[in-house]
Each structure stands twice: as C-alpha cells, then as structure tokens.
Amino acid sequence: MSDIGISPQTLHELLLGSTELALLDVREARWFNAGHPNLARLAPLSVLELHIDAFVPRHDTDVVLYDANNAEDGPAAAAAALLHRLGYSEVRRLAGGLQAWAASGYPVIDGYNTLVKAFGDGVRQHYDTPVLPLAELEARRRGGKSTTVIDARPRAEYEFLSIDGARNYPGTELALRRFAHSDPEHVWAINCFSRTRGIIGTTTLRLLGRAPDAVFVEDGVMAWGLRGAPVVQNAVPVDDVPPEEPAVLRGLAEDLRSRHGLKRIDANGLVRLRAESDRTLYVFDVRPLADPVAADAYGARHVPGGQLLMHFENLVGTRNARIVLVDDTHLLRASITAFWLTQLNQAEVHVLEGDLPSATRAEAPQEAASARLPDASQALDADRLAELLDTGGAQVVDVGPSIDYERGHLPGAYFLLPASLTPLEVLLPSDTAIVFTSPDGAAARLAARDAQRRWPDAMVAWLEGGTQAWRARGLAVESEIRASRLLTPFDDDWGSVMRVFGPRRDAVWDAYLRWERGLGARVADDPTVQFRFFQEAASR
C-alpha cells in the first residue's frame, strides 16, 4: 500500500474547489463532536467497512482520512489499510491529523451535524423567517387564540417527546397539506426538537405560499420543556390538516423548479449519469414507502419524510457529487428537497421527471469486502444461542451502536466498539464460544470474521439476524448497564441531548440551545463553507 499524505494547506485548497472529495474523520463520534473541520464527514473506523460502499460509492474517489495526529497506530492508518483492501485507490492521510489542521489556523467546529444546522440558521436570516416566541405561544393558548402547532420531525422523534397538542407532519410532507383556516387570526406554529427542521418547514410553507401565516416556534420542544410547559411522550397526533389535490402539488413543484432553475433529468439522463464512471452518483427515493425497483435497479436509498437535508452529512460522503431524487408524480417532495440542497451547495442535485428507466439491476463498482473475504465463523440462530447461554456455553459481545445497547441487549452481553478487537483478550482463552451480535447481525458477522482470523483456535460465532431476530423470537433482553461489561466506552455517543435524562437534563438542554444559536455565525466565518441562497423573499 502506498502511504501518501496531504498537507493541511493542500487540503484547504481542495475544500475551496469544486472537485469531488471525501474528507472522512475516522475517529469515534465522541471525538468528532469535540472538534472537526466544517466540511468533514464522520466515518468511524468501528463501522467503516459496514457503511463505506454506500457513503463513498465510487472507489477511485479522492479520499482524505484524518484522526487526532496521524499516528502510525492510530485509526487513520488502520482506515487507510482497510480502504485499500476494499479497493479504494486514491486514499491519503492528513499529515499531522486534526492537530496540524488547527495549528495551521484553519477552522475547527465542535458539535454534530453542524453544517446543516448552520445552514438552517442561514435560511432563517436570509429569508427573514418569522419566529414565534414561546411566551407568545403560551399567551395565545391561554387566551384561546386559534393556533395549530405542527411538529416537523419524523414520527419516532415526535413520539419521543413533543409539545402537548402538536400535530405531526414531517419535513416535506408538510407542503402536501392544505393549510386553510376560517379564522383570519389563526397561526400555524411549526416546531422541531430545537431549531433546524422548524425553520426549514416554516420557510418552505411561506415560500410556496401554502401558509403565509406560518411561524417558527422558537427553539422547539427543548425550550418549551425548559419553561415547564406541557410536553408529551408517546403522543398520538390528530390528523386534521387535509391533503392537497395532486394537480395543485404538481403546479407548486413545477413553479419551484422553473423559478429557481432547479436541475431536471429524465430516464435517459439518469442512464447517462450512471454510465459516467468518473463522477459519483447518489440516488435517493424521497417517497413515504420504499420502492424495491428503485432500490434494486438503481441503488436508490430510501429517505422518507423530507429528512434528506437534515441527514445529508450522514448519507453523502463525497462532496460535489451528483444526486438524483425520485418522487411520486407530483414531484413536490423532490423539488423542495432539491431547492434546499442546491442552496446547501454541496452537490449537483437533479429531480427525476417521468418514469424510472427500464429496470436493470444496479451494478456495484466493486463487490463489498464483507462478501469478498472468507467468513470462517459460525452463524447461530436465536434458539441455538439461547441453548448455549442456558448451559454457560457462550459469551455474547454486542458490537452495535451503544444507543441500541442502552435500549436493550441480550442478558449479560458485553459491549464493544469493534475498531479494535484487542479488548476481547480478557475473554480469551475460554472454553466458551464468543458470539457477536448487533441490531441486524451485519456488524456482528464482520466482527466474528475478524476475530476468527486473529484467534484461529478460538470458538467464534455470530447471531444471525442479530438482536432483532432475538427479540422476534420473544427472548428476553435487559437494559441495565454494568461497567464490568463495557469492553470499550460509549465513544460512539456524540453527546445527543436526547440521551440525557433526570436532573442533568435541563442544564444540558440549556447549554445545547445556547451553542446552536451561536453556531451559524461561527460556521459562516469559514471560507470553505459556501452556501448559495436564492434571492427571494420568504413571504411571496
């Protein structure tokens, strides 16, 4: 393997340009959250092999890896070796790592999903999105003034915690509703957990003329809860905002695409883009239900509920790639998504008009390494593992995300982030089998394969179907966290405020909101971040 480095200065020049580049932070999320370049993407070594083919699909993409200091025994070196083994041919490591980047005077930002959150703040300022202070929302409710609160998050997040009485229409699904009200003083109050999705949802409705009286509920559920106002867990929303006619939606979508020159592509154009091997192409299906034809024939990833913008940094690893959006015939979800992603200015975005091309199975550029490499470890089903555990014949090691381990893991299971298998040595030698599990079994299979290679004489297996299959058989899980069972810390926890409960919650939430309010100005100071806002008033 050729070990080629890149200086911070050269990397900065690339980030100012328009060529394709995947800048990947291969540390765990905790350290990424502590500080990273604004345009970096999180790709932790512990899950890199599992996700890299979808995250950076073209194997001759220019990839730059970094960790703290580029040490030879660090994660960047290990990630470079892995990517070369997987067939990635243009891999470099940032000389001196993040420390050298910062020492050269280039910006470092703390937090997670910061680019999109800063973009949301830029949207609020550029389009002059009106804000409804929480005190005013409370006053309207006390006074009986006509107000409809709508939560723009996906249903699972809405159910986690929401403002009492809020409806739930996530993301672009908002714009597919008919926002009419007989009371001229009525207000549509759009919120999310904190800021970004509430801002985007409100601004979208106003720009489309759907709800010129829409306002953003300031700082969302978090600030509402901090005021001691009523919040609800496991809410069941009222669905009383009727859907709009398809012909109206088509007109709105066409107007939005025409007014802003959003890129369009037809079936033949998609075929041409797929044939161009020197450019990266992502296809996203933004419809509510996944289309198996789009997934199988075009490698389309299903991102429903208008969440592609919010999760952009977790889905698109290559900057300046191409994106094609697939939608229902009205195309309004895709058009709204293209409208915002074009202004984010991180990719060339196209809306697919008309039917998909004739179905032909998608061809991966290279076969995934997990399929190429031999897998000598044994797959166990849930019933067989239960038998082994009953007789003391197995030790379970959970290599899935720590948040899933927190929510429920096999009784007595250890936790391990599999960036390194060295912590497993405390379980060896043993007369019992080491059985890996993860939510769906995919990460478990890779960990079992690597452990079998490292310790050929050990008894190693993995749970087929993972913890999901275990639950499906009605077998017990536990949520107790014991320090003695943590082979590695929860370093994949980037510090989500949704994982903080009890007496610490209010202080953490307050600190987070203060951080997010100041984020936009900090990111805007970085010349590599080049949002491109359209010149249009928010209230047309």
ROTOR-620529 format. One record per residue (C-alpha): x, y, z; residue in three letters. Coordinates in steps of 0.001 Angstrom, whole numbers, plus 500000, padded with zeros to 6 digits. Layout:
BEGIN
XYZALA...
# end
This chain:
BEGIN
500000500000500000MET501290503448499114SER501206505662502195ASP500682509150500761ILE499997512162502943GLY498391515508502236ILE499256518757503972SER496641520922505701PRO497341523659503148GLN496690521401500150THR493546520009501770LEU492263523536502370HIS492791524379498708GLU490817521287497695LEU487959522244500005LEU487795525650498359LEU487430523974494954GLY484651522131493175SER486181518697492561THR484857515578494240GLU486424514867497623LEU485578512678500599ALA487088514124503783LEU486478511466506428LEU487021511689510169ASP487593508078511211VAL487587508715514945ARG484576507766517021GLU481685510213517250ALA482624511498520710ARG485893512895519360TRP484342514169516123PHE481848516060518257ASN484695517661520197ALA486111519245517038GLY486396518756513260HIS486724520759510020PRO483382522138508878ASN483256520051505704LEU484422516762507220ALA482149513738507355ARG482063511300510256LEU483057507772509202ALA484213505954512377PRO486646503098511956LEU484357500858514033SER481666500880511307VAL483698501973508282LEU483606498671506415GLU479891498322507029LEU478922501687505511HIS481662502883503186ILE480267501430499945ASP477064503446500284ALA478771506500501801PHE481553506797499198VAL480321504581496340PRO482974505359493704ARG486192503570494596HIS488513505959492763ASP487153508973494638THR489791511243496155ASP489586510268499844VAL491346512082502685VAL491337510423506114LEU492267512006509400TYR492333511389513119ASP493879513350516002ALA497529513326514938ASN498006510723512161ASN499973508349514392ALA501046505100512739GLU498997503085515227ASP496008505398515009GLY492601504978513353PRO493538506897510177ALA496345504455509408ALA494069501483510095ALA491302503028507963ALA493704503646505081ALA494772499994505125ALA491134498897505205LEU490097501131502296LEU492992499944500163HIS491963496369500890ARG488411497238499838LEU489642498600496521GLY489760502361497125TYR492688503586495058SER493044507304495896GLU493418507362499668VAL495533509893501546ARG496007510743505201ARG496075514277506558LEU499662514895507677ALA499648515658511393GLY495911514997511609GLY493456517427513138LEU496170518866515354GLN498133520036512315ALA494966521386510658TRP494165523514513710ALA497806524558514172ALA497762525869510585SER494985528263511562GLY492103526518509818TYR488667526424511476PRO487582523625513781VAL483955523336514853ILE482515521358517749ASP479195519553517561GLY477374517118515317TYR475505517738512049ASN476867521242512239THR476870522112508537LEU473126521552508133VAL472302523241511437LYS474340526297510427ALA472574526233507068PHE469233526314508867GLY470296529416510758ASP471403530980507464GLY467963530181505992VAL466257531918508912ARG468310535056508387GLN468264535120504592HIS464520534508504213TYR463620536501507333ASP461667533567508740THR459286534838511432PRO459755533496514943VAL457020532839517486LEU458497533329520971PRO457428530701523464LEU455882533286525756ALA453646534388522896GLU452679530801522088LEU451729530274525734GLU449743533512525724ALA447868532501522579ARG446930529182524129ARG445816530755527393ARG443786533330525517GLY442109530753523303GLY443531532264520104LYS443378529954517103SER446781528244516900THR447817524925515357THR451190523542516469VAL452815521177513979ILE455923519119514714ASP458038518659511563ALA460072515673512823ARG459656512007511861PRO457037510143513869ARG459518508303516120ALA461125511578517231GLU457724513184517711TYR456670510265519915GLU459863510535521974PHE458801513947523289LEU456529516591521799SER454605519737522658ILE451203518900524070ASP448592519006521298GLY451031519241518409ALA450160517620515092ARG452860515700513246ASN453674516137509548TYR457397515513508961PRO459593517519506612GLY458356517878503064THR455098516105503952GLU454066519472505433LEU453841521024501989ALA451492518282500753LEU448749519506503101ARG446079522181502574ARG446772524955505067PHE443497526829505098ALA441664528224508113HIS438484530221508568SER439930532385511361ASP441978535263509865PRO443922535486513144GLU444929531814513026HIS448631530918513268VAL450374527754512045TRP453210527227514550ALA455927524890513207ILE458404523292515576ASN461028520561515893CYS463166519456518835PHE465258522612518677SER465617524747515551ARG466609523462512122THR463615521450510925ARG461220524014512364GLY462973526783510439ILE463094524812507185ILE459460523708507490GLY458190527210508223THR460214528809505440THR459125526168502927THR455429526779503621LEU455849530524503268ARG457907530354500082LEU455350528067498456LEU452507530286499565GLY450988527332501424ARG450765529102504783ALA451833532753504709PRO450958532916508420ASP453356530073509359ALA455840530883512113VAL458794529039513639PHE458316528053517290VAL461470529383518877GLU463853526605519961ASP461141523950519808GLY460382521163522252VAL463571521674524250MET462885525300525109ALA459205524511525692TRP460163521805528179GLY462704524071529894LEU459891526552530564ARG457966523835532353GLY455274523877529675ALA453396520613528980PRO455222518004526899VAL454050514526525989VAL455718511147525473GLN454233508611523052ASN451754511161521717ALA449201510125519096VAL448728513126516800PRO445421514334515394VAL445447514241511585ASP443166517153510730ASP445086519077508065VAL443697517658504810PRO445904516543501893PRO446141518807498863GLU444982517800495391GLU447722516208493235PRO447209518759490451ALA447914521602492882VAL451035519839494143LEU452286519347490577ARG451812523038489882GLY453696524049493007LEU456570521714492133ALA456790522916488535GLU456756526547489641ASP459502525945492209LEU461749524152489696ARG461197526745486973SER461572529791489191ARG464942528666490543HIS466337526763487599GLY466495523508489550LEU468098520746487528LYS465810518194485898ARG466656514816484478ILE464676512172482614ASP465125508427482353ALA467734508681479606ASN469640511284481573GLY469767509030484614LEU471118506218482464VAL473842508565481193ARG474817509693484694LEU475093506105485869ARG477395505336482940ALA479850508149483793GLU482441506337485882SER484424509469486748ASP481597511054488785ARG479833509871491913THR476070509396491747LEU473673509055494675TYR470021508176494020VAL467542508903496823PHE463903507857496926ASP462053510505498959VAL458610508874498829ARG456894507640502020PRO457169503976501037LEU460306502343499698ALA460215501226496078ASP462027497889495680PRO462509498546491956VAL464292501835492620ALA466425500193495286ALA467312497089493310ASP467748498598489864ALA469303501967490694TYR470753501545494165GLY468300504150495463ALA468372504754499207ARG465009505372500823HIS464943508624502827VAL461288509444503552PRO459670512317505397GLY461786515090503910GLY464780514081506037GLN467457514041503327LEU468533517596504078LEU468699517017507833MET470696513798507442HIS472740514910504449PHE476084514714506263GLU475360511112507276ASN474275509982503801LEU476548511763501309VAL480234511166501962GLY481544512691498733THR481389516454498292ARG480434517820494855ASN478894514521493791ALA475656514203491831ARG472292513453493425ILE469103512298491697VAL465819512492493617LEU462955510064492929VAL459420511013493953ASP455722510470493229ASP454359512020490023THR453668515417491629HIS457421515765492408LEU456851518290495197LEU458899516448497831ARG461804516089495415ALA461522519695494230SER461564521086497780ILE464499518857498686THR466380519955495561ALA465583523595496375PHE467286523345499769TRP470146521033498778LEU471055523295495863THR471444526172498316GLN473455523992500702LEU475832523849497728ASN477488520531498492GLN476261518554495478ALA474797518804491983GLU471122517954492515VAL468625516677489911HIS464898515936490105VAL463855512889488095LEU460913513748485845GLU458837510929484390GLY459179507227484971ASP462335505460486012LEU464322503846483196PRO463608500229482378SER464694498187485355ALA468168496718485239THR469911495582488344ARG472322498127489805ALA475963497210489331GLU478243497963492232ALA481663499329491161PRO483346496733493324GLN481996493904495403GLU481835494727499097ALA484761493387501067ALA482491491623503541SER481331489437500636ALA484779489029499049ARG486627487905502139LEU486196484416503597PRO483959484080506640ASP485046481084508693ALA482982481909511765SER479741480136512546GLN476272481672512253ALA473882480782515072LEU470152481314515164ASP468483482783518234ALA467224479431519562ASP470655477805519372ARG472291480777521116LEU469640480634523847ALA470545476985524433GLU474232477810524692LEU473561480625527151LEU471408478336529292ASP474316475888529612THR477023478541530024GLY478481477714526646GLY478639481233525206ALA479647484778525972GLN477788487439523966VAL479560490551522684VAL477354493316521274ASP479145495316518558VAL476189497504517569GLY475671501185518408PRO475752501982522111SER472318503604521944ILE470844500257520881ASP472771498514523661TYR471266501011526109GLU467754500336524855ARG468094496603525251GLY470739493901524862HIS470993490161525365LEU471259489293529066PRO474853489528530225GLY476129490813526871ALA479399492691526749TYR479672495890524695PHE482495496523522214LEU483189499137519562LEU484976496910517023PRO487525499431515771ALA489936497223517708SER489371493678518889LEU492171493825521468THR489746494293524430PRO488399490808523664LEU491620489322525032GLU490133489454528548VAL487614486836527378LEU490316484549525967LEU491288481780526369PRO487970480296527307SER486055477073526926ASP483002479046525873THR482214480486522470ALA482320484221521811ILE479126485100519972VAL478810488533518418PHE475547490348517950THR474398493716516572SER470962495097515690PRO470603493242512373ASP473657490992512534GLY475674492740509810ALA478296494258512116ALA478341491042514161ALA479287488988511116ARG482235491258510297LEU483450491226513908ALA483213487427514034ALA485149487130510785ARG487944489371512059ASP488092487666515464ALA488344484243513795GLN491316485437511768ARG493041486947514764ARG492440483945517018TRP492062480935514700PRO491742478478517572ASP489008480383519392ALA485351479394519214MET483738482333517445VAL480204482760516120ALA477668485452515341TRP473931485767515881LEU472176485549512527GLU469621488343512269GLY471154489968515315GLY469324491313518332THR466276491980516164GLN465946488247515489ALA466452487518519178TRP463591489880520098ARG461407488479517319ALA461629485040518991ARG460261486608522182GLY463537486134524042LEU464435488412526928ALA466651491490526742VAL467914493742529513GLU468756497444529660SER470963497505532756GLU474417498962532033ILE477237497438534089ARG480717498912533874ALA482260495446534035SER480528494571530760ARG481839497557528797LEU484927496395526914LEU485130499878525387THR483471503157526424PRO480419504517524568PHE482678506604522337ASP480152506409519508ASP477842508656521557ASP478384512112520090TRP476563513709523001GLY472962513643521807SER470735515652524113VAL468023513033523504MET470097510597525582ARG470159512814528670VAL467518512287531355PHE466983513078535008GLY468459516006536934PRO471168516700534326ARG468686517271531525ARG467840520952531936ASP471450522133532186ALA472449520064529139VAL469474521274527092TRP470100524903528004ASP473780524634527056ALA472888522954523773TYR470428525660522744LEU472967528389523535ARG475509526511521405TRP473126526082518472GLU472048529732518491ARG475671530794518038GLY476633528075515541LEU475651529812512301GLY477961532786512760ALA480908530526513601ARG480452528345510509VAL479892531355508249ALA483414532568509042ASP484881529554507200ASP485574530346503517PRO485246526663502564THR481550526813503543VAL479805528446500607GLN476026528369500964PHE474274529750497895ARG470945531286498816PHE468404532225496169PHE467260535815496076GLN463620535547497067GLU461504536883499885ALA460075534337502281ALA456531535691502052SER455585535836498379ARG
# end
